[in-house]
Amino acid sequence: MKNTAQHDERMAKMTFATVYPLYVAKIEKKDRTKEELHQVIEWLTGYDLNKLQKLIEEKASFEKFFQNASLNPHAHLITGLICGYRIEEIENNLTKQVRYLDKLVDELAKGRKMEKILRVA
């Protein structure tokens, strides 16, 4: 798939509050917990549950969500395909960060062990 400026702009404007319930539904359907989801989000962004809740209430866009995040230094280890895109080939930094999160949620839903998801050696 080809990344376009329109696609990148759409990703930036999308609100985390809109996507979060979809993440929850996806992982709970596969018998994973919200606590595990929060652990994955905190690993990637540095956001604890209180900060996450505040961003949801503010209806923060993904642009704002990642602008204030402390991205994990091992995030670059998240590779592979998600939504038809090869993560390591995405040029737009924000779009790449959103796809990192999508990939981690996908791995959680697929039953991958937490230490593998969190890229623990």
N, CA, C and O atoms as a GROMACS GRO file, in nm:
protein
  484
    1MET      N    1   0.083  -0.118   0.000
    1MET     CA    2   0.000   0.000   0.000
    1MET      C    3   0.088   0.124   0.000
    1MET      O    4   0.199   0.124   0.053
    2LYS      N    5   0.036   0.228  -0.059
    2LYS     CA    6   0.110   0.353  -0.069
    2LYS      C    7   0.060   0.451   0.036
    2LYS      O    8  -0.060   0.476   0.047
    3ASN      N    9   0.153   0.505   0.114
    3ASN     CA   10   0.119   0.609   0.210
    3ASN      C   11   0.100   0.739   0.135
    3ASN      O   12   0.178   0.772   0.046
    4THR      N   13  -0.002   0.813   0.171
    4THR     CA   14  -0.026   0.942   0.107
    4THR      C   15  -0.034   1.050   0.214
    4THR      O   16  -0.052   1.020   0.333
    5ALA      N   17  -0.020   1.174   0.172
    5ALA     CA   18  -0.032   1.286   0.264
    5ALA      C   19  -0.172   1.288   0.326
    5ALA      O   20  -0.187   1.320   0.444
    6GLN      N   21  -0.274   1.254   0.248
    6GLN     CA   22  -0.411   1.251   0.299
    6GLN      C   23  -0.425   1.145   0.409
    6GLN      O   24  -0.491   1.168   0.511
    7HIS      N   25  -0.364   1.031   0.388
    7HIS     CA   26  -0.368   0.924   0.487
    7HIS      C   27  -0.300   0.969   0.616
    7HIS      O   28  -0.353   0.948   0.725
    8ASP      N   29  -0.183   1.031   0.604
    8ASP     CA   30  -0.110   1.080   0.720
    8ASP      C   31  -0.192   1.185   0.795
    8ASP      O   32  -0.195   1.184   0.918
    9GLU      N   33  -0.256   1.274   0.722
    9GLU     CA   34  -0.338   1.379   0.784
    9GLU      C   35  -0.458   1.318   0.857
    9GLU      O   36  -0.494   1.362   0.966
   10ARG      N   37  -0.519   1.218   0.796
   10ARG     CA   38  -0.633   1.150   0.859
   10ARG      C   39  -0.591   1.082   0.989
   10ARG      O   40  -0.664   1.086   1.088
   11MET      N   41  -0.475   1.021   0.988
   11MET     CA   42  -0.423   0.955   1.109
   11MET      C   43  -0.398   1.059   1.219
   11MET      O   44  -0.430   1.035   1.336
   12ALA      N   45  -0.343   1.173   1.183
   12ALA     CA   46  -0.310   1.277   1.280
   12ALA      C   47  -0.436   1.333   1.347
   12ALA      O   48  -0.434   1.363   1.466
   13LYS      N   49  -0.543   1.346   1.271
   13LYS     CA   50  -0.665   1.409   1.322
   13LYS      C   51  -0.757   1.311   1.396
   13LYS      O   52  -0.844   1.353   1.472
   14MET      N   53  -0.738   1.182   1.374
   14MET     CA   54  -0.819   1.081   1.441
   14MET      C   55  -0.800   1.093   1.592
   14MET      O   56  -0.688   1.115   1.639
   15THR      N   57  -0.908   1.079   1.668
   15THR     CA   58  -0.895   1.092   1.813
   15THR      C   59  -0.868   0.956   1.877
   15THR      O   60  -0.922   0.853   1.837
   16PHE      N   61  -0.782   0.959   1.978
   16PHE     CA   62  -0.753   0.838   2.053
   16PHE      C   63  -0.879   0.784   2.119
   16PHE      O   64  -0.898   0.663   2.127
   17ALA      N   65  -0.966   0.874   2.166
   17ALA     CA   66  -1.090   0.833   2.234
   17ALA      C   67  -1.181   0.752   2.142
   17ALA      O   68  -1.257   0.667   2.189
   18THR      N   69  -1.174   0.776   2.013
   18THR     CA   70  -1.254   0.701   1.917
   18THR      C   71  -1.198   0.560   1.896
   18THR      O   72  -1.274   0.464   1.881
   19VAL      N   73  -1.068   0.549   1.895
   19VAL     CA   74  -1.002   0.421   1.866
   19VAL      C   75  -0.989   0.333   1.990
   19VAL      O   76  -0.993   0.210   1.980
   20TYR      N   77  -0.973   0.394   2.106
   20TYR     CA   78  -0.952   0.319   2.230
   20TYR      C   79  -1.058   0.211   2.254
   20TYR      O   80  -1.022   0.097   2.284
   21PRO      N   81  -1.189   0.241   2.243
   21PRO     CA   82  -1.289   0.135   2.265
   21PRO      C   83  -1.277   0.019   2.165
   21PRO      O   84  -1.312  -0.094   2.196
   22LEU      N   85  -1.228   0.049   2.046
   22LEU     CA   86  -1.206  -0.057   1.946
   22LEU      C   87  -1.090  -0.147   1.990
   22LEU      O   88  -1.096  -0.268   1.973
   23TYR      N   89  -0.986  -0.086   2.045
   23TYR     CA   90  -0.874  -0.164   2.099
   23TYR      C   91  -0.923  -0.255   2.212
   23TYR      O   92  -0.891  -0.374   2.216
   24VAL      N   93  -1.002  -0.198   2.303
   24VAL     CA   94  -1.054  -0.274   2.417
   24VAL      C   95  -1.138  -0.392   2.368
   24VAL      O   96  -1.120  -0.505   2.414
   25ALA      N   97  -1.229  -0.366   2.275
   25ALA     CA   98  -1.315  -0.473   2.222
   25ALA      C   99  -1.232  -0.582   2.156
   25ALA      O  100  -1.260  -0.700   2.173
   26LYS      N  101  -1.131  -0.542   2.081
   26LYS     CA  102  -1.048  -0.639   2.010
   26LYS      C  103  -0.974  -0.731   2.106
   26LYS      O  104  -0.970  -0.853   2.085
   27ILE      N  105  -0.916  -0.675   2.210
   27ILE     CA  106  -0.837  -0.759   2.300
   27ILE      C  107  -0.926  -0.840   2.395
   27ILE      O  108  -0.892  -0.954   2.428
   28GLU      N  109  -1.038  -0.783   2.438
   28GLU     CA  110  -1.127  -0.857   2.529
   28GLU      C  111  -1.194  -0.974   2.458
   28GLU      O  112  -1.222  -1.076   2.520
   29LYS      N  113  -1.219  -0.959   2.330
   29LYS     CA  114  -1.277  -1.068   2.251
   29LYS      C  115  -1.183  -1.189   2.248
   29LYS      O  116  -1.227  -1.302   2.230
   30LYS      N  117  -1.055  -1.163   2.266
   30LYS     CA  118  -0.954  -1.269   2.265
   30LYS      C  119  -0.905  -1.301   2.407
   30LYS      O  120  -0.795  -1.354   2.425
   31ASP      N  121  -0.989  -1.268   2.508
   31ASP     CA  122  -0.960  -1.300   2.648
   31ASP      C  123  -0.834  -1.234   2.704
   31ASP      O  124  -0.768  -1.290   2.791
   32ARG      N  125  -0.802  -1.116   2.654
   32ARG     CA  126  -0.696  -1.035   2.715
   32ARG      C  127  -0.765  -0.925   2.795
   32ARG      O  128  -0.884  -0.901   2.777
   33THR      N  129  -0.692  -0.859   2.883
   33THR     CA  130  -0.754  -0.764   2.975
   33THR      C  131  -0.718  -0.618   2.942
   33THR      O  132  -0.620  -0.590   2.873
   34LYS      N  133  -0.801  -0.529   2.995
   34LYS     CA  134  -0.772  -0.386   2.981
   34LYS      C  135  -0.639  -0.352   3.049
   34LYS      O  136  -0.564  -0.268   3.001
   35GLU      N  137  -0.610  -0.419   3.160
   35GLU     CA  138  -0.486  -0.395   3.230
   35GLU      C  139  -0.366  -0.427   3.140
   35GLU      O  140  -0.266  -0.355   3.140
   36GLU      N  141  -0.376  -0.536   3.064
   36GLU     CA  142  -0.269  -0.570   2.970
   36GLU      C  143  -0.258  -0.464   2.860
   36GLU      O  144  -0.149  -0.425   2.821
   37LEU      N  145  -0.373  -0.418   2.812
   37LEU     CA  146  -0.374  -0.313   2.711
   37LEU      C  147  -0.306  -0.187   2.766
   37LEU      O  148  -0.224  -0.126   2.698
   38HIS      N  149  -0.341  -0.150   2.888
   38HIS     CA  150  -0.282  -0.031   2.949
   38HIS      C  151  -0.131  -0.048   2.967
   38HIS      O  152  -0.055   0.048   2.952
   39GLN      N  153  -0.088  -0.168   3.000
   39GLN     CA  154   0.055  -0.196   3.015
   39GLN      C  155   0.127  -0.175   2.881
   39GLN      O  156   0.236  -0.118   2.877
   40VAL      N  157   0.067  -0.222   2.774
   40VAL     CA  158   0.125  -0.207   2.640
   40VAL      C  159   0.131  -0.059   2.601
   40VAL      O  160   0.233  -0.012   2.550
   41ILE      N  161   0.023   0.014   2.626
   41ILE     CA  162   0.020   0.157   2.592
   41ILE      C  163   0.123   0.233   2.675
   41ILE      O  164   0.193   0.320   2.623
   42GLU      N  165   0.132   0.200   2.803
   42GLU     CA  166   0.230   0.268   2.888
   42GLU      C  167   0.372   0.237   2.844
   42GLU      O  168   0.458   0.326   2.845
   43TRP      N  169   0.399   0.113   2.804
   43TRP     CA  170   0.532   0.078   2.756
   43TRP      C  171   0.569   0.164   2.636
   43TRP      O  172   0.681   0.214   2.628
   44LEU      N  173   0.476   0.180   2.541
   44LEU     CA  174   0.505   0.255   2.419
   44LEU      C  175   0.513   0.404   2.443
   44LEU      O  176   0.602   0.471   2.390
   45THR      N  177   0.421   0.459   2.522
   45THR     CA  178   0.406   0.604   2.532
   45THR      C  179   0.453   0.667   2.662
   45THR      O  180   0.481   0.787   2.667
   46GLY      N  181   0.463   0.586   2.768
   46GLY     CA  182   0.494   0.640   2.899
   46GLY      C  183   0.372   0.688   2.975
   46GLY      O  184   0.384   0.733   3.089
   47TYR      N  185   0.253   0.681   2.915
   47TYR     CA  186   0.131   0.729   2.979
   47TYR      C  187   0.077   0.628   3.080
   47TYR      O  188   0.053   0.512   3.045
   48ASP      N  189   0.059   0.673   3.205
   48ASP     CA  190  -0.006   0.587   3.303
   48ASP      C  191  -0.158   0.597   3.285
   48ASP      O  192  -0.206   0.672   3.200
   49LEU      N  193  -0.231   0.521   3.364
   49LEU     CA  194  -0.376   0.514   3.348
   49LEU      C  195  -0.443   0.651   3.365
   49LEU      O  196  -0.536   0.684   3.292
   50ASN      N  197  -0.395   0.732   3.461
   50ASN     CA  198  -0.454   0.864   3.483
   50ASN      C  199  -0.435   0.954   3.362
   50ASN      O  200  -0.529   1.022   3.320
   51LYS      N  201  -0.315   0.957   3.306
   51LYS     CA  202  -0.287   1.040   3.189
   51LYS      C  203  -0.367   0.990   3.069
   51LYS      O  204  -0.418   1.069   2.990
   52LEU      N  205  -0.377   0.860   3.055
   52LEU     CA  206  -0.452   0.801   2.946
   52LEU      C  207  -0.599   0.843   2.954
   52LEU      O  208  -0.660   0.881   2.854
   53GLN      N  209  -0.656   0.836   3.074
   53GLN     CA  210  -0.795   0.875   3.095
   53GLN      C  211  -0.815   1.022   3.061
   53GLN      O  212  -0.916   1.060   3.001
   54LYS      N  213  -0.720   1.105   3.100
   54LYS     CA  214  -0.730   1.248   3.070
   54LYS      C  215  -0.729   1.273   2.920
   54LYS      O  216  -0.807   1.355   2.870
   55LEU      N  217  -0.644   1.204   2.847
   55LEU     CA  218  -0.637   1.219   2.701
   55LEU      C  219  -0.766   1.172   2.635
   55LEU      O  220  -0.810   1.230   2.536
   56ILE      N  221  -0.827   1.067   2.690
   56ILE     CA  222  -0.954   1.019   2.638
   56ILE      C  223  -1.062   1.124   2.660
   56ILE      O  224  -1.139   1.156   2.569
   57GLU      N  225  -1.068   1.178   2.782
   57GLU     CA  226  -1.168   1.281   2.814
   57GLU      C  227  -1.150   1.406   2.729
   57GLU      O  228  -1.248   1.469   2.690
   58GLU      N  229  -1.026   1.442   2.700
   58GLU     CA  230  -0.997   1.559   2.616
   58GLU      C  231  -1.025   1.533   2.468
   58GLU      O  232  -1.024   1.626   2.386
   59LYS      N  233  -1.049   1.407   2.434
   59LYS     CA  234  -1.064   1.367   2.295
   59LYS      C  235  -0.941   1.412   2.213
   59LYS      O  236  -0.953   1.471   2.105
   60ALA      N  237  -0.825   1.381   2.268
   60ALA     CA  238  -0.699   1.419   2.205
   60ALA      C  239  -0.682   1.348   2.071
   60ALA      O  240  -0.708   1.228   2.059
   61SER      N  241  -0.637   1.422   1.973
   61SER     CA  242  -0.604   1.362   1.843
   61SER      C  243  -0.479   1.276   1.860
   61SER      O  244  -0.406   1.290   1.958
   62PHE      N  245  -0.455   1.188   1.764
   62PHE     CA  246  -0.332   1.109   1.770
   62PHE      C  247  -0.211   1.201   1.761
   62PHE      O  248  -0.106   1.170   1.818
   63GLU      N  249  -0.224   1.313   1.691
   63GLU     CA  250  -0.114   1.408   1.683
   63GLU      C  251  -0.076   1.458   1.823
   63GLU      O  252   0.041   1.456   1.860
   64LYS      N  253  -0.176   1.501   1.900
   64LYS     CA  254  -0.150   1.548   2.037
   64LYS      C  255  -0.106   1.431   2.126
   64LYS      O  256  -0.016   1.446   2.208
   65PHE      N  257  -0.170   1.316   2.110
   65PHE     CA  258  -0.140   1.198   2.190
   65PHE      C  259   0.008   1.163   2.182
   65PHE      O  260   0.073   1.143   2.285
   66PHE      N  261   0.063   1.158   2.061
   66PHE     CA  262   0.202   1.119   2.045
   66PHE      C  263   0.298   1.237   2.063
   66PHE      O  264   0.416   1.216   2.093
   67GLN      N  265   0.249   1.359   2.044
   67GLN     CA  266   0.333   1.477   2.062
   67GLN      C  267   0.386   1.485   2.206
   67GLN      O  268   0.499   1.526   2.228
   68ASN      N  269   0.304   1.446   2.301
   68ASN     CA  270   0.340   1.454   2.442
   68ASN      C  271   0.390   1.322   2.500
   68ASN      O  272   0.422   1.315   2.619
   69ALA      N  273   0.396   1.218   2.419
   69ALA     CA  274   0.438   1.086   2.466
   69ALA      C  275   0.591   1.079   2.478
   69ALA      O  276   0.664   1.149   2.408
   70SER      N  277   0.635   0.993   2.568
   70SER     CA  278   0.777   0.959   2.578
   70SER      C  279   0.793   0.823   2.513
   70SER      O  280   0.786   0.720   2.580
   71LEU      N  281   0.814   0.823   2.383
   71LEU     CA  282   0.819   0.697   2.308
   71LEU      C  283   0.931   0.608   2.360
   71LEU      O  284   1.044   0.651   2.380
   72ASN      N  285   0.896   0.481   2.381
   72ASN     CA  286   0.992   0.385   2.432
   72ASN      C  287   1.112   0.377   2.336
   72ASN      O  288   1.093   0.372   2.215
   73PRO      N  289   1.234   0.376   2.389
   73PRO     CA  290   1.352   0.369   2.303
   73PRO      C  291   1.362   0.240   2.221
   73PRO      O  292   1.437   0.232   2.124
   74HIS      N  293   1.285   0.139   2.260
   74HIS     CA  294   1.286   0.012   2.185
   74HIS      C  295   1.170   0.002   2.086
   74HIS      O  296   1.148  -0.103   2.026
   75ALA      N  297   1.096   0.111   2.067
   75ALA     CA  298   0.981   0.108   1.976
   75ALA      C  299   1.023   0.072   1.833
   75ALA      O  300   0.945   0.013   1.759
   76HIS      N  301   1.145   0.108   1.795
   76HIS     CA  302   1.192   0.076   1.660
   76HIS      C  303   1.198  -0.075   1.635
   76HIS      O  304   1.210  -0.118   1.520
   77LEU      N  305   1.192  -0.155   1.741
   77LEU     CA  306   1.192  -0.300   1.725
   77LEU      C  307   1.056  -0.355   1.681
   77LEU      O  308   1.044  -0.473   1.650
   78ILE      N  309   0.955  -0.269   1.679
   78ILE     CA  310   0.822  -0.309   1.634
   78ILE      C  311   0.823  -0.304   1.482
   78ILE      O  312   0.831  -0.196   1.422
   79THR      N  313   0.814  -0.420   1.421
   79THR     CA  314   0.822  -0.429   1.275
   79THR      C  315   0.712  -0.522   1.225
   79THR      O  316   0.641  -0.585   1.303
   80GLY      N  317   0.700  -0.527   1.095
   80GLY     CA  318   0.604  -0.618   1.033
   80GLY      C  319   0.489  -0.544   0.968
   80GLY      O  320   0.490  -0.421   0.956
   81LEU      N  321   0.389  -0.620   0.928
   81LEU     CA  322   0.273  -0.564   0.860
   81LEU      C  323   0.160  -0.535   0.958
   81LEU      O  324   0.132  -0.614   1.048
   82ILE      N  325   0.095  -0.421   0.938
   82ILE     CA  326  -0.026  -0.387   1.011
   82ILE      C  327  -0.113  -0.304   0.918
   82ILE      O  328  -0.068  -0.203   0.862
   83CYS      N  329  -0.236  -0.345   0.902
   83CYS     CA  330  -0.331  -0.275   0.815
   83CYS      C  331  -0.276  -0.258   0.673
   83CYS      O  332  -0.304  -0.158   0.607
   84GLY      N  333  -0.200  -0.355   0.627
   84GLY     CA  334  -0.147  -0.351   0.491
   84GLY      C  335  -0.020  -0.269   0.475
   84GLY      O  336   0.030  -0.255   0.364
   85TYR      N  337   0.032  -0.213   0.583
   85TYR     CA  338   0.152  -0.131   0.578
   85TYR      C  339   0.266  -0.201   0.649
   85TYR      O  340   0.248  -0.258   0.757
   86ARG      N  341   0.384  -0.197   0.590
   86ARG     CA  342   0.504  -0.247   0.656
   86ARG      C  343   0.556  -0.133   0.742
   86ARG      O  344   0.599  -0.030   0.689
   87ILE      N  345   0.553  -0.151   0.873
   87ILE     CA  346   0.584  -0.044   0.967
   87ILE      C  347   0.719   0.020   0.941
   87ILE      O  348   0.732   0.143   0.942
   88GLU      N  349   0.819  -0.062   0.917
   88GLU     CA  350   0.954  -0.008   0.901
   88GLU      C  351   0.970   0.076   0.774
   88GLU      O  352   1.072   0.144   0.758
   89GLU      N  353   0.872   0.072   0.683
   89GLU     CA  354   0.880   0.150   0.560
   89GLU      C  355   0.797   0.279   0.566
   89GLU      O  356   0.801   0.358   0.472
   90ILE      N  357   0.725   0.300   0.674
   90ILE     CA  358   0.643   0.421   0.687
   90ILE      C  359   0.735   0.540   0.713
   90ILE      O  360   0.815   0.538   0.807
   91GLU      N  361   0.724   0.643   0.630
   91GLU     CA  362   0.813   0.758   0.640
   91GLU      C  363   0.762   0.864   0.738
   91GLU      O  364   0.842   0.927   0.807
   92ASN      N  365   0.632   0.883   0.745
   92ASN     CA  366   0.576   0.985   0.834
   92ASN      C  367   0.587   0.935   0.978
   92ASN      O  368   0.534   0.829   1.012
   93ASN      N  369   0.654   1.012   1.063
   93ASN     CA  370   0.681   0.968   1.200
   93ASN      C  371   0.554   0.944   1.281
   93ASN      O  372   0.545   0.843   1.351
   94LEU      N  373   0.457   1.034   1.271
   94LEU     CA  374   0.333   1.016   1.347
   94LEU      C  375   0.257   0.892   1.301
   94LEU      O  376   0.209   0.815   1.384
   95THR      N  377   0.245   0.873   1.172
   95THR     CA  378   0.177   0.756   1.119
   95THR      C  379   0.247   0.629   1.166
   95THR      O  380   0.181   0.531   1.201
   96LYS      N  381   0.379   0.630   1.168
   96LYS     CA  382   0.456   0.515   1.216
   96LYS      C  383   0.424   0.488   1.363
   96LYS      O  384   0.407   0.372   1.402
   97GLN      N  385   0.415   0.593   1.444
   97GLN     CA  386   0.386   0.576   1.586
   97GLN      C  387   0.246   0.518   1.608
   97GLN      O  388   0.227   0.432   1.694
   98VAL      N  389   0.149   0.565   1.531
   98VAL     CA  390   0.012   0.510   1.540
   98VAL      C  391   0.014   0.363   1.502
   98VAL      O  392  -0.051   0.281   1.567
   99ARG      N  393   0.087   0.329   1.398
   99ARG     CA  394   0.096   0.189   1.355
   99ARG      C  395   0.173   0.103   1.456
   99ARG      O  396   0.145  -0.016   1.469
  100TYR      N  397   0.269   0.161   1.527
  100TYR     CA  398   0.332   0.089   1.637
  100TYR      C  399   0.226   0.045   1.738
  100TYR      O  400   0.222  -0.071   1.779
  101LEU      N  401   0.141   0.139   1.776
  101LEU     CA  402   0.037   0.109   1.873
  101LEU      C  403  -0.059   0.004   1.818
  101LEU      O  404  -0.096  -0.090   1.889
  102ASP      N  405  -0.100   0.020   1.693
  102ASP     CA  406  -0.189  -0.079   1.630
  102ASP      C  407  -0.126  -0.218   1.633
  102ASP      O  408  -0.194  -0.316   1.663
  103LYS      N  409   0.002  -0.226   1.602
  103LYS     CA  410   0.072  -0.354   1.598
  103LYS      C  411   0.078  -0.419   1.736
  103LYS      O  412   0.057  -0.539   1.750
  104LEU      N  413   0.107  -0.338   1.839
  104LEU     CA  414   0.112  -0.392   1.975
  104LEU      C  415  -0.024  -0.446   2.018
  104LEU      O  416  -0.032  -0.552   2.079
  105VAL      N  417  -0.130  -0.372   1.987
  105VAL     CA  418  -0.266  -0.417   2.021
  105VAL      C  419  -0.298  -0.546   1.945
  105VAL      O  420  -0.358  -0.638   2.000
  106ASP      N  421  -0.258  -0.552   1.820
  106ASP     CA  422  -0.281  -0.671   1.739
  106ASP      C  423  -0.208  -0.792   1.799
  106ASP      O  424  -0.264  -0.901   1.808
  107GLU      N  425  -0.084  -0.772   1.839
  107GLU     CA  426  -0.007  -0.881   1.900
  107GLU      C  427  -0.072  -0.927   2.031
  107GLU      O  428  -0.076  -1.047   2.060
  108LEU      N  429  -0.121  -0.833   2.109
  108LEU     CA  430  -0.190  -0.867   2.234
  108LEU      C  431  -0.313  -0.951   2.204
  108LEU      O  432  -0.337  -1.053   2.269
  109ALA      N  433  -0.391  -0.908   2.106
  109ALA     CA  434  -0.514  -0.980   2.071
  109ALA      C  435  -0.484  -1.119   2.015
  109ALA      O  436  -0.565  -1.211   2.030
  110LYS      N  437  -0.370  -1.135   1.952
  110LYS     CA  438  -0.333  -1.265   1.895
  110LYS      C  439  -0.275  -1.360   1.998
  110LYS      O  440  -0.238  -1.473   1.965
  111GLY      N  441  -0.266  -1.315   2.124
  111GLY     CA  442  -0.221  -1.404   2.229
  111GLY      C  443  -0.071  -1.410   2.249
  111GLY      O  444  -0.022  -1.499   2.318
  112ARG      N  445   0.000  -1.319   2.190
  112ARG     CA  446   0.145  -1.318   2.206
  112ARG      C  447   0.180  -1.290   2.352
  112ARG      O  448   0.111  -1.215   2.421
  113LYS      N  449   0.287  -1.350   2.399
  113LYS     CA  450   0.331  -1.330   2.539
  113LYS      C  451   0.373  -1.186   2.560
  113LYS      O  452   0.431  -1.123   2.472
  114MET      N  453   0.342  -1.135   2.680
  114MET     CA  454   0.369  -0.995   2.710
  114MET      C  455   0.517  -0.960   2.695
  114MET      O  456   0.548  -0.851   2.646
  115GLU      N  457   0.608  -1.048   2.736
  115GLU     CA  458   0.749  -1.015   2.723
  115GLU      C  459   0.793  -1.000   2.577
  115GLU      O  460   0.887  -0.927   2.547
  116LYS      N  461   0.725  -1.070   2.487
  116LYS     CA  462   0.753  -1.057   2.343
  116LYS      C  463   0.695  -0.925   2.291
  116LYS      O  464   0.760  -0.854   2.214
  117ILE      N  465   0.572  -0.894   2.334
  117ILE     CA  466   0.508  -0.769   2.291
  117ILE      C  467   0.591  -0.649   2.334
  117ILE      O  468   0.609  -0.554   2.258
  118LEU      N  469   0.642  -0.654   2.458
  118LEU     CA  470   0.717  -0.542   2.515
  118LEU      C  471   0.865  -0.545   2.476
  118LEU      O  472   0.945  -0.467   2.528
  119ARG      N  473   0.899  -0.634   2.386
  119ARG     CA  474   1.035  -0.644   2.333
  119ARG      C  475   1.140  -0.655   2.443
  119ARG      O  476   1.242  -0.586   2.442
  120VAL      N  477   1.110  -0.743   2.540
  120VAL     CA  478   1.204  -0.771   2.648
  120VAL      C  479   1.303  -0.876   2.597
  120VAL      O  480   1.263  -0.976   2.538
  121ALA      N  481   1.429  -0.852   2.619
  121ALA     CA  482   1.534  -0.944   2.569
  121ALA      C  483   1.519  -1.083   2.622
  121ALA      O  484   1.599  -1.171   2.589
   0.00000   0.00000   0.00000
